[in-house]
């Protein structure tokens, strides 16, 4: 038997995993307040392309997700996480010297590719050290810490941008990654012993991909998750422009975004309390149906009464969107993996990667169609929610057979 890998104290390990996972949220949310400054300096005539600064990061992250897991199985967790962090940091630094928007977009693509390492492999590291309910407890604690990041990242980004310009935000990404990398390198021992590593082979990944595609419920859950992510990504890439150009609230945007993100994060805790009693499919169906209703109401409200409580209506819609994601994404991901326990690691990477890249492709046109109103976002969200509702209408909830390590 292999000796058990060394463990950090639980509280420190939870904080480390949360910080590694938070690389994604910080990289997306902290840049939002700086987008107008980037556009004004690098692309004053191409402001409609600014959403691609977010989209390119999401695409890179999605592609990197399917690569990072197998690489860490072959070469070890720390090596891949630190390599990804190095690519992330170098790309962020490169963005500060770019002379046009295309250069920023390319740098963000590579930055997203690098960010996938800490994000994906951190979960594999938890799986190395904990099993069953112990693993679930560690991830739950980490996600509770992680949910604070979307609430404070826009405030941090706005403060840095105001003090040091938009380039300072990219340097903050370098500092964030440097702190987490040093913490990982100096404190956390490698969790995957050399004797437990598996050679990097394409065939197992291809077989897992075929199983993901061939399992009907996995396929439906994956497509529904892609549509839910598309709603979230379209909101993120459009929201700063809506606050700025539609409602003239650019200055207060970080406060509104952060406050709504923190409040809607309670949906994750409520979902954890209700899912055992009501079931995943029940919660998913009602969360998406509620969002569809909210989107249609926003469309009608904006067309009929654009000057009457327009901002308040949008804020309510935004809260409902973030809350819907809290109820839907985790449950859809779990349902997608129920039939694939024997290839859970690779299947998880494939599902996450496919959903992220597919959602980014759907969300990008929504951001580019911004016309000074929330209508393109609300209409697209209603369409995505309607399609997701059709998919989950045929979704079933089967119980996964318990493993010996879970009891």
Secondary structure, 3 states (H helix, E strand, C coil): CCCCCCCCCHHHHHHHHHHHHHHHHHHHHHHHCCHHHHHHHHCCCCHHHCCHHHHHHHHHHHHHHHHHHHHHHHHCHHHHHHHHHHHHHHHHHHHCCCCCHHHHHHHHHHHHHHHHHHHHHHHHHHHHHCCHHHHHHHHHHHHHHHCCHHHHHHHHHHHHHHHHCHHHHHHHHHHHHHHHHHHHHHHCCCCCCHHHCCCCCHHHHHHHHHHHHHCHHHHHHHHHHHHHHHHHHHHHHHHHHHHHHHCCCCCCHHHHHHHHHHHHCHHHHHHHHHHHHHCHHHHHHHHHHHHHHHHHHHHHHHHHCCCCCHHHHHHHHHHHHHHHHHHHHHHHHHHHHHHHHHHHHHHHHHHHHHHHHHHHHHHHHHHHCCCCCCHHHHHHHHHHHHHHHHHHCCCCCCCCCCCHHHC
